[in-house]
């Protein structure tokens, strides 16, 4: 499997849906490294350097600038850019995204509750829409200054992969 944690599983699900709807999907991975993936209407570009020292520099100084540069280079009018986590919003300080590019932010909970919303809300004018994983998260965003449209798309469980058992952990 390409991704391993909960957020990545959710990302994998919406990438699958976009592909099934006929969209070409490019995932820019700002954390983690590996061999870039290229398949029919799907690719993954790993941006984080493999070298430990370069990774340190990347996370402190380069991550948002380079991510903004790649998004600015790749996104064309009519494209949809989905920012997969609120902590990536500082990218907009450096982005030069072309007019007509739809920009969504997908929020997952604590990254968008209370005072944390204020950490990224300054960039909400750069967004077309905010997607929250719960009504509570959407309420927190609205109460803390988000004026962009907020849609709720709840996380789900693939019961084909994850099933209840009687076993106690």
C-alpha positions as CSV (number, residue, x, y, z in Angstrom):
1,X,0.0,0.0,0.0
2,X,1.3,3.5,-0.9
3,X,0.2,5.3,2.3
4,X,0.1,4.1,5.9
5,X,-1.6,6.4,8.4
6,X,-5.2,7.6,8.8
7,X,-4.8,10.9,7.0
8,X,-3.1,9.1,4.1
9,X,-5.9,6.5,3.9
10,X,-8.5,9.3,3.6
11,X,-6.3,11.0,0.9
12,X,-6.1,7.7,-0.9
13,X,-9.9,7.4,-0.8
14,X,-10.6,10.8,-2.3
15,X,-7.8,10.3,-4.9
16,X,-9.6,7.1,-5.9
17,X,-12.9,8.9,-6.2
18,X,-11.4,11.7,-8.4
19,X,-9.8,9.0,-10.6
20,X,-13.1,7.1,-11.0
21,X,-14.7,10.4,-12.0
22,X,-12.2,10.7,-14.8
23,X,-9.8,13.3,-13.4
24,X,-6.0,13.1,-13.7
25,X,-4.6,13.2,-10.2
26,X,-1.2,14.3,-9.1
27,X,-0.3,14.0,-5.4
28,X,2.6,16.2,-4.2
29,X,3.9,14.6,-1.1
30,X,5.6,17.2,1.1
31,X,6.5,14.6,3.8
32,X,8.1,11.3,3.1
33,X,10.2,10.1,0.2
34,X,10.3,7.3,-2.3
35,X,10.3,6.6,-5.9
36,X,7.9,8.8,-7.8
37,X,4.9,7.0,-9.2
38,X,3.4,7.3,-12.6
39,X,0.3,5.4,-13.7
40,X,-2.6,6.1,-16.0
41,X,-4.3,9.4,-14.8
42,X,-2.4,9.2,-11.5
43,X,1.0,10.1,-10.2
44,X,2.8,10.9,-7.0
45,X,5.8,13.2,-6.7
46,X,7.8,13.0,-3.5
47,X,9.3,16.4,-2.7
48,X,11.1,15.7,0.6
49,X,14.9,15.1,0.2
50,X,16.2,11.7,1.1
51,X,19.4,13.1,2.7
52,X,18.9,13.7,6.5
53,X,20.7,17.1,6.5
54,X,18.7,18.3,3.5
55,X,15.5,17.1,5.2
56,X,16.3,19.2,8.2
57,X,16.8,22.3,5.9
58,X,13.7,21.3,4.0
59,X,11.4,21.3,7.0
60,X,12.8,24.5,8.4
61,X,13.2,26.7,5.4
62,X,12.2,25.2,2.0
63,X,9.1,23.1,2.3
64,X,6.4,25.7,1.8
65,X,8.4,27.6,-0.9
66,X,9.1,24.5,-2.9
67,X,5.5,23.2,-2.6
68,X,4.2,26.6,-3.6
69,X,6.6,26.6,-6.6
70,X,5.5,23.2,-7.8
71,X,1.8,23.9,-7.4
72,X,2.2,27.3,-9.2
73,X,4.1,25.5,-12.1
74,X,1.6,22.7,-12.4
75,X,-1.8,24.1,-11.8
76,X,-3.7,25.5,-14.8
77,X,-7.1,27.2,-15.1
78,X,-9.8,24.6,-14.4
79,X,-7.6,22.4,-12.2
80,X,-8.6,21.6,-8.6
81,X,-5.9,21.9,-6.0
82,X,-6.8,20.1,-2.8
83,X,-4.6,21.0,0.2
84,X,-4.7,17.9,2.3
85,X,-4.0,19.5,5.7
86,X,-4.4,23.0,7.3
87,X,-0.7,22.9,8.3
88,X,0.2,23.3,4.6
89,X,-1.6,26.6,4.3
90,X,1.6,28.7,4.7
91,X,2.3,27.6,1.2
92,X,0.1,30.4,0.0
93,X,2.6,33.0,1.2
94,X,4.8,31.9,-1.7
95,X,2.3,30.6,-4.3
96,X,1.6,32.3,-7.6
97,X,-1.4,30.2,-8.6
98,X,-3.0,31.1,-11.9
99,X,-6.5,32.5,-12.0
100,X,-9.2,29.9,-12.5
101,X,-7.6,27.3,-10.4
102,X,-10.0,26.0,-7.8
103,X,-8.4,25.6,-4.3
104,X,-9.9,23.5,-1.6
105,X,-8.6,22.9,1.9
106,X,-9.5,19.6,3.5
107,X,-9.5,19.9,7.4
108,X,-9.4,16.9,9.7
109,X,-10.2,18.0,13.2
110,X,-7.7,19.5,15.7
111,X,-5.9,21.3,12.9
112,X,-9.0,23.4,12.5
113,X,-10.3,23.8,16.1
114,X,-10.3,27.0,18.2
115,X,-7.2,29.1,18.1
116,X,-5.5,26.8,15.5
117,X,-8.0,28.2,12.9
118,X,-6.4,31.6,13.4
119,X,-3.0,30.1,12.4
120,X,-4.2,29.6,8.8
121,X,-7.3,31.7,8.4
122,X,-5.3,34.7,7.0
123,X,-5.0,32.7,3.8
124,X,-8.6,31.7,3.5
125,X,-9.1,34.3,0.7
126,X,-6.9,32.0,-1.4
127,X,-9.4,29.2,-1.0
128,X,-12.5,28.4,-3.0
129,X,-13.9,26.0,-0.3
130,X,-13.1,24.4,3.0
131,X,-14.0,20.8,3.5
132,X,-14.4,19.6,7.1
133,X,-14.6,16.0,8.3
134,X,-17.3,16.7,10.8
135,X,-20.0,19.1,11.7
136,X,-18.1,20.0,14.8
137,X,-15.0,20.9,12.9
138,X,-17.1,23.0,10.4
139,X,-18.7,24.8,13.4
140,X,-15.3,25.5,15.0
141,X,-14.1,27.0,11.7
142,X,-17.1,29.2,11.3
143,X,-17.0,30.4,14.9
144,X,-13.3,31.2,14.6
145,X,-13.5,33.4,11.5
146,X,-13.8,31.2,8.4
147,X,-16.1,32.9,6.0
148,X,-15.4,30.7,3.0
149,X,-18.0,28.0,2.2
150,X,-17.4,25.0,4.5
151,X,-18.7,21.6,3.3
152,X,-18.8,18.5,5.5
153,X,-17.6,15.2,4.1
154,X,-17.2,12.7,6.9
155,X,-14.5,10.1,7.0
156,X,-15.8,6.6,6.4
157,X,-14.6,3.1,7.1
158,X,-14.1,0.5,4.4
159,X,-15.7,-2.5,6.1
160,X,-14.1,-4.8,3.5
161,X,-10.7,-3.9,5.1
162,X,-11.7,-3.1,8.7
163,X,-14.2,-5.3,10.4
164,X,-15.2,-5.6,14.1
165,X,-13.9,-8.7,16.0
166,X,-14.5,-10.2,19.4
167,X,-10.8,-10.0,20.2
168,X,-9.8,-7.6,22.9
169,X,-6.7,-5.5,22.1
